[in-house]
Amino acid sequence: MPLVAGVDTSTQSCKIVVRDAETGALVRTGSAKHPDGTEVDPQHWWDAFQEAAAAAGGLADVAAISVGGQQHGMVTLDADGNVVRPALLWNDTRSAPSAEALISELGDGSREAGAQAWADAVGSVLVASLTVTKLRWLRDNEPENAARVAAVALPHDWLSWRIAGYGPAGDPTAPLGPQLDKLFTDRSDASGTGYYDAAVGEYRPDLLERALGRTDVVLPRVVGVAEAGAVAHPSIAGADLDPSTGSGTGCLIGPGAGDNAGASLGLGMTPGDIAISIGTSGVVSAVAPKRTADGTGAINGFADATGNALMLAVTLNAARVLDAAREVLDVDFDELAELALQAPPGSDGLVLVPYLEGERTPNRPDATGTLHGIRLATSTRSHLARAYIEGMLCGLADGLDALRAQGVAVERVMLIGGAAQSPAVQQIAPQVFGLPIGIPEPGEYVADGAARQAAWTLAAASAPGGADDVAAPAWSTTIATTLAADPKPVVREQYAAVRDLV
C-alpha cells in the first residue's frame, strides 16, 4: 500500500495529508500555523512544514509528495540560496502603482491597450497580487536588494526545493546546498507570475525584464503534469521506503500547484464545474479547455494542474468580512449566523460593499468598505450581520457573472472553504447566486489535490509513456449537501446600485 503526501502551504498555515495512493483513503494528517502579515520570511514556511510533518507522524514511509501553495508570492534568492528579503505575499497591495505603470508601458501610454496586451500575453491584466508587479516594486524601491537577486521563485517552488534538500549555503537542514538550477514549478503556479504564458508553455523574459530590469536570474523549470521535479532528501521524506510498497528509489516530488489549481484537482473539477471558495480570499474558479484573454481584468486566465485552463475571479474580501462582522457585533460564528437569519433577504435595504482590504476584483486596491441604507429600522444587530454576509456573497456573484460573460459553461456549482459551513452562508448563497449549490464534504481540498497529484506522479513514473499513459487517480469527492436555488433578486439589485459608490 504505497502512501503519498499532499502539502498545502497556504497564507495562514501548513497542512499535510497522507493518503493511500490507490484508494485516496486518509491515513493521517498534521498542521502548523504561519505568521500573520502580507510579507513573511519563508523560513517560517519551512519551520511550519517540519512541524506539520512531525504532527502527521513523519514522512519516512511516503513514496511521493507534492506541494500546493498560495499563488503569486515573490520569493527572491541570492547566489548562496539565501532569501534576499521577506517574501511579499499575494495580498500585499503595495505594488498596485507598479501594476499600473507596467500596464501603461505595455500599451505605449494607453491603459486600455496595455490591459489587453497583458491579457493576450499572459492571460491576466496586472493587479498588485501578481509576482511581476512585486518585482517592479522591488526594483524601484529596494534597488540594492534587487541587485542581489539571483533567482525568483514562488512559495510552493521554494518549499519543494527545500524538501529536495536544497537551500542556503551552510544550512544543516539543506545538505545539498544552494543549487538554484534545481528549482522547479508547475504550469498552474507559473501562470500566475505575469511572466509566463501558459498557452504556449514558455516564460516571457521580455516581461520579466520590464519588471526587474534584467533577465539574468534563474526561474524555476516548469515540469509537466505528473512529472517528478526532484526526489525528496531522505532526511525529510522517504527514508524508510520498502521497494514492495513504494518506489524504492526515494520519495518523488510532484510538480505541485497553485492553491486554486490544487483545490480544483482535489475536487475532481472538469469543464463546466464552478467552485466558489470562501477563504482568506474569495475565489470563483472554472475549468475550461483554454484560457481567455479578458482585457477588463475581471477574469484571470491561469492554467490548472491537468492541462486545462483555470479561469479565476478573485476577491480580497471573503471570510475576513465575516471576521469583521463578528468583531463589530462581539459574537462567534454560530451567533453571527443566528443573527443574520433573523433579518429578511436584502436586510431591508442595508447594503455593505465589503472592500475592507481594498479589492482585487474589481481592481480597487485603495478602496474602503461602505455601508449604505442605514436607517433606524436597519440599525439592528441582525440587519448588520446579514448585510455583511450578503455583501461578501454579492462580490463573489459578480465574479460568477464575469465568467459567464466570457462564455464559460456553468453546469455545476460547489461552495467550499471554511465559511461555507456557516448555516447563514448556506441559506443566503442560493438566494444571491440564484442557482442550486453543492457543498462537498469538508476537507483540505488543496492538500488533497496535491496528494492526488503525488499519486499520479508515482503512477506515471513507472508507466512507459509517463503521464500520457496514466490518468489522475479517480478519487471520489462526495457532495454532502445540495442546496436548492432560491433567487432573491433584491439582494443583487441593491448591491449593484451602490457597488461603485466608493
C-alpha positions as CSV (number, residue, x, y, z in Angstrom):
1,M,0.0,0.0,0.0
2,P,2.1,3.0,-1.2
3,L,1.4,6.2,0.6
4,V,1.5,9.7,-0.8
5,A,1.5,13.1,0.9
6,G,-0.1,16.4,-0.1
7,V,1.0,19.7,1.3
8,D,-0.9,23.0,1.4
9,T,1.5,25.8,2.3
10,S,-1.2,28.5,2.5
11,T,-1.3,32.0,3.7
12,Q,-2.3,31.0,7.2
13,S,-0.8,27.6,7.8
14,C,0.9,24.4,6.5
15,K,-1.4,21.3,6.3
16,I,-0.2,17.9,5.3
17,V,-2.4,14.9,4.4
18,V,-1.1,11.4,4.0
19,R,-3.3,9.1,1.8
20,D,-3.3,5.7,0.3
21,A,-2.1,6.2,-3.3
22,E,-4.6,3.7,-4.8
23,T,-7.8,4.5,-2.9
24,G,-7.2,8.0,-1.6
25,A,-8.2,6.9,1.9
26,L,-6.9,9.3,4.5
27,V,-4.2,7.8,6.7
28,R,-3.1,10.7,8.9
29,T,-2.7,14.5,9.0
30,G,-0.7,17.3,10.5
31,S,-0.7,21.1,10.5
32,A,1.1,24.1,11.8
33,K,0.4,27.8,11.8
34,H,2.1,30.5,9.6
35,P,2.6,34.0,11.0
36,D,0.2,36.8,10.0
37,G,1.2,39.6,7.7
38,T,1.5,40.3,4.0
39,E,5.3,39.8,4.0
40,V,6.8,36.8,5.6
41,D,10.3,35.3,5.9
42,P,10.0,31.9,4.1
43,Q,11.9,30.3,6.9
44,H,8.6,30.3,8.7
45,W,7.1,28.1,6.0
46,W,10.0,25.6,6.3
47,D,9.6,25.5,10.1
48,A,5.8,25.0,9.8
49,F,6.3,22.2,7.2
50,Q,8.7,20.4,9.6
51,E,6.2,20.8,12.5
52,A,3.3,19.7,10.4
53,A,5.3,16.7,9.1
54,A,6.1,15.7,12.7
55,A,2.4,16.1,13.7
56,A,1.5,13.8,10.7
57,G,3.7,11.1,12.1
58,G,6.6,11.8,9.8
59,L,7.1,11.2,6.1
60,A,9.6,8.4,6.1
61,D,7.1,5.9,4.6
62,V,5.8,8.3,1.8
63,A,6.6,7.3,-1.8
64,A,5.6,10.6,-3.4
65,I,4.8,14.1,-2.1
66,S,3.5,17.2,-3.8
67,V,3.1,20.8,-2.6
68,G,0.2,23.1,-3.3
69,G,0.6,26.7,-2.2
70,Q,-0.5,30.3,-2.1
71,Q,-0.1,31.8,-5.5
72,H,1.9,34.9,-6.7
73,G,4.1,35.5,-3.7
74,M,7.6,36.8,-4.5
75,V,10.5,34.8,-3.1
76,T,13.9,36.2,-4.1
77,L,17.1,34.3,-3.5
78,D,20.7,35.4,-3.8
79,A,23.5,33.3,-5.3
80,D,24.0,31.4,-2.0
81,G,20.4,30.4,-1.7
82,N,19.6,33.0,1.0
83,V,16.3,34.8,0.9
84,V,17.1,38.4,-0.1
85,R,14.1,39.9,1.7
86,P,10.9,38.7,3.3
87,A,8.5,37.3,0.7
88,L,5.8,39.7,-0.5
89,L,2.5,37.7,-0.4
90,W,-0.4,37.8,-2.9
91,N,-2.4,40.0,-0.6
92,D,0.3,42.7,-0.3
93,T,-1.0,45.6,-2.3
94,R,2.0,48.0,-2.1
95,S,2.8,47.1,-5.8
96,A,-0.5,48.5,-7.1
97,P,1.2,51.6,-8.6
98,S,3.8,49.3,-10.2
99,A,1.0,47.3,-11.8
100,E,-0.5,50.4,-13.3
101,A,2.9,51.5,-14.6
102,L,3.6,48.2,-16.3
103,I,0.1,48.2,-17.9
104,S,0.6,51.7,-19.3
105,E,4.1,50.9,-20.5
106,L,3.0,47.8,-22.5
107,G,0.2,49.9,-24.0
108,D,2.5,52.8,-25.1
109,G,0.8,55.1,-22.6
110,S,-2.8,53.7,-23.1
111,R,-4.1,51.8,-20.1
112,E,-6.9,50.1,-22.2
113,A,-4.4,49.0,-24.8
114,G,-1.9,47.9,-22.1
115,A,-4.5,45.9,-20.2
116,Q,-5.5,43.9,-23.3
117,A,-1.8,43.4,-24.2
118,W,-1.1,41.9,-20.8
119,A,-4.2,39.7,-21.0
120,D,-3.2,38.5,-24.5
121,A,0.4,37.8,-23.3
122,V,-0.2,36.0,-20.0
123,G,-4.0,35.7,-19.5
124,S,-4.3,38.4,-16.9
125,V,-4.5,42.1,-16.5
126,L,-1.9,43.0,-13.9
127,V,-3.0,43.7,-10.3
128,A,-0.9,44.0,-7.2
129,S,-1.2,40.3,-6.5
130,L,0.9,39.1,-9.4
131,T,4.6,38.5,-8.9
132,V,5.7,40.6,-11.9
133,T,4.4,43.8,-10.2
134,K,6.2,42.9,-6.9
135,L,9.5,42.6,-8.9
136,R,8.9,46.1,-10.3
137,W,8.3,47.4,-6.8
138,L,11.5,45.8,-5.6
139,R,13.5,47.3,-8.5
140,D,12.1,50.8,-7.8
141,N,12.0,50.8,-4.0
142,E,14.9,48.5,-2.9
143,P,17.5,48.6,-5.7
144,E,20.2,47.1,-3.5
145,N,18.0,44.1,-2.8
146,A,17.0,43.9,-6.5
147,A,20.7,43.8,-7.5
148,R,21.3,40.8,-5.2
149,V,18.5,38.7,-6.8
150,A,19.9,35.5,-8.5
151,A,16.6,33.5,-8.6
152,V,12.9,34.2,-8.3
153,A,10.6,31.6,-7.0
154,L,7.0,31.2,-5.7
155,P,6.1,29.8,-2.3
156,H,5.5,26.3,-3.4
157,D,8.6,26.2,-5.7
158,W,10.8,27.2,-2.7
159,L,9.3,24.6,-0.4
160,S,9.6,21.8,-2.9
161,W,13.2,22.9,-3.4
162,R,13.8,22.7,0.3
163,I,12.2,19.3,0.6
164,A,14.6,18.1,-2.1
165,G,17.5,19.0,0.3
166,Y,18.5,22.3,-1.3
167,G,18.8,25.6,0.5
168,P,21.1,28.3,1.9
169,A,24.8,27.5,1.9
170,G,25.9,26.1,5.3
171,D,22.3,25.4,6.5
172,P,22.4,21.9,8.0
173,T,18.7,21.4,7.0
174,A,19.8,22.0,3.4
175,P,22.5,19.3,2.9
176,L,22.7,19.7,-0.9
177,G,23.3,23.5,-0.8
178,P,22.2,26.4,-3.0
179,Q,21.7,24.7,-6.4
180,L,19.4,27.3,-7.8
181,D,19.1,25.5,-11.1
182,K,17.2,22.7,-9.2
183,L,14.2,25.0,-8.6
184,F,11.1,23.7,-10.4
185,T,7.5,24.7,-10.6
186,D,4.3,23.7,-12.5
187,R,2.3,25.5,-15.1
188,S,-0.5,26.5,-12.8
189,D,1.6,28.5,-10.4
190,A,3.9,29.8,-13.2
191,S,0.8,31.1,-15.0
192,G,0.1,33.5,-12.1
193,T,3.5,35.2,-12.2
194,G,2.8,37.6,-15.0
195,Y,5.8,36.5,-17.0
196,Y,4.7,33.0,-18.1
197,D,2.4,32.3,-21.0
198,A,0.6,29.0,-20.2
199,A,-1.0,29.0,-23.7
200,V,2.4,28.2,-25.3
201,G,4.2,26.9,-22.2
202,E,7.0,29.5,-22.1
203,Y,8.4,32.2,-19.9
204,R,8.3,35.7,-21.2
205,P,11.8,37.1,-20.5
206,D,10.8,40.4,-22.1
207,L,8.1,40.9,-19.5
208,L,10.5,39.9,-16.7
209,E,12.9,42.5,-17.9
210,R,10.2,45.2,-17.9
211,A,9.7,44.4,-14.2
212,L,13.2,43.7,-12.8
213,G,15.2,45.5,-15.4
214,R,17.2,42.3,-16.3
215,T,16.8,38.7,-17.2
216,D,20.0,37.1,-15.7
217,V,18.1,35.4,-12.9
218,V,17.1,31.8,-12.5
219,L,13.5,31.0,-13.0
220,P,12.1,27.6,-11.8
221,R,12.0,24.9,-14.5
222,V,8.4,24.2,-15.4
223,V,7.7,20.5,-15.3
224,G,4.9,18.6,-16.9
225,V,1.7,17.4,-15.3
226,A,2.5,14.3,-13.2
227,E,6.3,14.7,-13.9
228,A,8.6,14.4,-10.9
229,G,10.6,17.5,-10.3
230,A,13.0,16.0,-7.9
231,V,13.4,13.3,-5.2
232,A,13.0,14.2,-1.6
233,H,16.1,14.2,0.6
234,P,16.0,11.1,2.8
235,S,16.3,13.2,5.9
236,I,12.9,14.7,5.1
237,A,10.8,12.1,3.4
238,G,11.0,8.6,2.0
239,A,14.0,7.2,4.0
240,D,12.2,4.0,5.1
241,L,10.5,3.2,1.8
242,D,10.1,-0.5,1.0
243,P,10.5,-1.3,-2.7
244,S,7.5,-3.6,-2.5
245,T,5.2,-0.8,-1.4
246,G,6.9,2.4,-2.5
247,S,9.1,3.5,-5.3
248,G,12.2,2.0,-3.8
249,T,14.3,4.9,-5.2
250,G,13.2,7.6,-2.8
251,C,10.2,9.8,-2.4
252,L,9.3,11.6,-5.6
253,I,8.3,15.2,-5.5
254,G,5.5,16.0,-7.9
255,P,5.1,19.3,-9.8
256,G,3.0,21.0,-7.2
257,A,0.3,23.5,-8.0
258,G,-1.1,26.9,-7.1
259,D,-3.7,26.6,-4.4
260,N,-6.7,27.1,-6.6
261,A,-5.4,24.5,-9.1
262,G,-4.7,22.2,-6.2
263,A,-8.2,22.6,-4.9
264,S,-9.6,22.0,-8.4
265,L,-7.7,18.7,-8.6
266,G,-8.8,17.7,-5.1
267,L,-12.4,18.3,-6.1
268,G,-12.1,16.5,-9.4
269,M,-13.3,19.5,-11.4
270,T,-13.7,19.2,-15.1
271,P,-15.0,21.7,-17.7
272,G,-18.4,23.0,-16.6
273,D,-17.6,22.8,-12.9
274,I,-17.5,26.0,-10.9
275,A,-16.0,26.2,-7.4
276,I,-16.8,29.2,-5.1
277,S,-14.2,29.3,-2.3
278,I,-14.7,31.5,0.8
279,G,-11.3,31.5,2.5
280,T,-8.8,34.3,3.2
281,S,-9.6,35.4,-0.4
282,G,-12.8,34.7,-2.3
283,V,-12.3,32.7,-5.5
284,V,-14.7,31.8,-8.2
285,S,-13.0,29.2,-10.4
286,A,-13.9,27.3,-13.5
287,V,-12.1,24.7,-15.5
288,A,-12.1,25.3,-19.3
289,P,-10.4,23.8,-22.3
290,K,-8.4,27.1,-22.9
291,R,-7.8,30.4,-21.2
292,T,-9.5,33.7,-22.0
293,A,-7.7,37.0,-22.5
294,D,-10.1,39.3,-20.7
295,G,-8.9,42.8,-21.1
296,T,-11.3,44.1,-18.5
297,G,-9.3,42.3,-15.8
298,A,-12.4,40.7,-14.3
299,I,-11.1,37.2,-15.1
300,N,-7.6,35.8,-14.8
301,G,-6.8,33.1,-17.3
302,F,-4.5,30.7,-15.4
303,A,-3.6,27.1,-16.0
304,D,-4.9,24.2,-14.0
305,A,-2.9,21.1,-12.9
306,T,-4.1,18.8,-15.6
307,G,-3.5,20.6,-18.9
308,N,-6.7,22.6,-19.0
309,A,-7.1,26.3,-18.2
310,L,-8.4,27.6,-14.9
311,M,-10.4,30.7,-15.1
312,L,-10.5,32.8,-11.8
313,A,-12.3,35.8,-10.5
314,V,-10.7,36.6,-7.1
315,T,-11.7,39.0,-4.3
316,L,-9.5,40.1,-1.5
317,N,-12.5,40.2,0.9
318,A,-14.1,36.9,1.8
319,A,-14.0,35.1,5.2
320,R,-12.4,38.1,6.8
321,V,-15.6,40.0,6.2
322,L,-17.3,37.6,8.5
323,D,-14.4,38.0,11.0
324,A,-15.0,41.8,10.8
325,A,-18.7,41.3,11.4
326,R,-18.0,39.1,14.5
327,E,-15.7,41.7,15.8
328,V,-18.2,44.5,15.4
329,L,-21.0,42.5,16.9
330,D,-18.9,40.7,19.5
331,V,-20.3,37.3,18.6
332,D,-18.9,33.9,17.5
333,F,-19.6,32.3,14.1
334,D,-22.7,30.4,15.3
335,E,-24.1,33.6,16.8
336,L,-23.4,35.6,13.7
337,A,-25.3,33.1,11.6
338,E,-28.3,33.1,14.0
339,L,-28.4,36.9,13.9
340,A,-28.1,37.1,10.1
341,L,-31.0,34.7,9.6
342,Q,-33.3,36.9,11.8
343,A,-33.2,39.7,9.1
344,P,-35.0,39.4,5.8
345,P,-33.3,39.0,2.4
346,G,-31.9,42.3,1.4
347,S,-31.6,43.4,5.0
348,D,-34.4,46.0,4.4
349,G,-32.1,48.0,2.2
350,L,-28.9,47.8,4.4
351,V,-26.0,47.1,2.0
352,L,-22.4,46.6,2.7
353,V,-19.8,47.0,-0.1
354,P,-17.1,44.9,1.6
355,Y,-13.9,46.4,0.3
356,L,-12.4,46.2,3.8
357,E,-8.8,45.5,2.5
358,G,-9.0,47.3,-0.8
359,E,-10.2,45.0,-3.6
360,R,-8.7,42.9,-6.5
361,T,-11.9,42.3,-8.5
362,P,-12.8,45.0,-9.3
363,N,-9.3,46.3,-9.1
364,R,-9.6,48.9,-6.3
365,P,-6.6,48.4,-4.1
366,D,-7.1,51.7,-2.2
367,A,-10.9,51.4,-1.8
368,T,-12.6,51.1,1.6
369,G,-15.8,49.5,2.6
370,T,-19.1,51.4,2.7
371,L,-22.4,50.8,4.4
372,H,-25.5,52.1,2.7
373,G,-29.1,52.3,3.7
374,I,-28.6,53.0,7.4
375,R,-31.9,53.9,9.0
376,L,-33.5,53.5,12.4
377,A,-35.2,50.3,11.2
378,T,-32.0,48.8,9.9
379,S,-29.8,49.8,12.8
380,T,-30.1,46.4,14.4
381,R,-27.5,43.7,15.0
382,S,-29.4,41.2,12.8
383,H,-29.6,43.6,9.9
384,L,-25.9,44.3,10.1
385,A,-25.0,40.6,10.4
386,R,-26.9,39.8,7.3
387,A,-25.6,42.8,5.3
388,Y,-22.0,41.6,5.9
389,I,-22.8,38.1,4.6
390,E,-24.8,39.4,1.7
391,G,-22.1,41.9,0.7
392,M,-19.4,39.2,0.7
393,L,-21.5,36.9,-1.4
394,C,-22.5,39.6,-3.9
395,G,-18.9,40.3,-4.6
396,L,-18.4,36.6,-5.4
397,A,-21.6,36.6,-7.5
398,D,-20.2,39.4,-9.6
399,G,-17.2,37.1,-10.3
400,L,-19.6,34.3,-11.5
401,D,-21.3,36.8,-13.8
402,A,-17.9,37.7,-15.2
403,L,-17.1,34.1,-16.0
404,R,-20.5,33.8,-17.8
405,A,-19.7,36.9,-19.8
406,Q,-16.5,35.2,-21.1
407,G,-18.6,32.2,-22.3
408,V,-17.5,29.9,-19.5
409,A,-20.0,27.0,-19.1
410,V,-21.7,26.8,-15.7
411,E,-23.1,23.3,-15.2
412,R,-22.3,22.5,-11.5
413,V,-21.6,24.9,-8.7
414,M,-19.7,23.9,-5.5
415,L,-19.3,26.1,-2.4
416,I,-16.1,25.4,-0.4
417,G,-13.9,27.0,2.3
418,G,-14.4,27.3,6.0
419,A,-17.2,29.9,5.7
420,A,-19.2,27.5,3.5
421,Q,-20.1,25.6,6.6
422,S,-22.0,28.6,8.1
423,P,-25.7,27.9,8.2
424,A,-26.3,31.5,7.2
425,V,-24.0,31.4,4.3
426,Q,-25.6,28.1,3.1
427,Q,-29.1,29.7,3.3
428,I,-28.2,33.0,1.8
429,A,-25.9,31.8,-1.0
430,P,-28.7,30.2,-3.2
431,Q,-30.6,33.4,-2.8
432,V,-27.7,35.5,-4.0
433,F,-26.4,33.2,-6.8
434,G,-29.9,32.0,-7.8
435,L,-28.5,28.5,-8.6
436,P,-28.5,25.1,-6.9
437,I,-25.3,24.7,-5.0
438,G,-23.4,21.6,-3.8
439,I,-21.5,21.6,-0.6
440,P,-18.7,18.9,-0.7
441,E,-17.7,17.1,2.5
442,P,-15.4,19.3,4.5
443,G,-11.8,18.6,3.6
444,E,-8.4,20.1,2.9
445,Y,-9.0,20.4,-0.8
446,V,-5.6,21.9,-1.7
447,A,-3.7,19.3,0.3
448,D,-6.0,16.6,-1.1
449,G,-5.3,17.8,-4.6
450,A,-1.6,17.8,-4.0
451,A,-1.8,14.2,-2.7
452,R,-3.8,13.2,-5.7
453,Q,-1.1,14.7,-7.9
454,A,1.6,12.9,-5.9
455,A,-0.2,9.6,-6.6
456,W,-0.5,10.5,-10.3
457,T,3.3,11.3,-10.3
458,L,4.0,8.0,-8.6
459,A,2.0,6.0,-11.2
460,A,3.4,7.9,-14.1
461,A,7.0,7.2,-13.0
462,S,6.6,3.5,-13.7
463,A,4.5,3.9,-16.9
464,P,6.3,3.6,-20.3
465,G,4.7,6.8,-21.6
466,G,4.7,8.7,-18.3
467,A,1.6,10.9,-17.6
468,D,0.4,10.2,-21.2
469,D,-0.3,6.6,-20.2
470,V,-1.8,7.2,-16.8
471,A,-4.8,9.3,-15.8
472,A,-5.1,11.1,-12.5
473,P,-6.4,8.7,-9.8
474,A,-10.1,8.6,-9.7
475,W,-10.5,9.5,-6.1
476,S,-14.1,10.4,-5.3
477,T,-15.4,13.7,-4.0
478,T,-18.7,13.4,-2.1
479,I,-21.3,16.2,-2.2
480,A,-22.6,16.2,1.4
481,T,-25.4,18.7,0.8
482,T,-27.3,20.1,-2.2
483,L,-29.0,23.5,-1.7
484,A,-31.9,24.3,-4.0
485,A,-31.9,27.5,-6.0
486,D,-33.8,30.3,-4.1
487,P,-33.3,33.5,-6.0
488,K,-33.9,36.8,-4.2
489,P,-33.2,39.4,-6.9
490,V,-33.5,42.3,-4.4
491,V,-30.1,41.4,-2.9
492,R,-28.1,41.7,-6.1
493,E,-30.1,44.7,-7.3
494,Q,-29.4,46.7,-4.1
495,Y,-25.8,45.8,-4.2
496,A,-25.4,46.8,-7.9
497,A,-27.0,50.2,-7.2
498,V,-24.2,51.1,-4.7
499,R,-21.3,49.0,-5.6
500,D,-19.4,51.8,-7.5
501,L,-20.1,54.5,-4.9
502,V,-16.6,54.1,-3.3
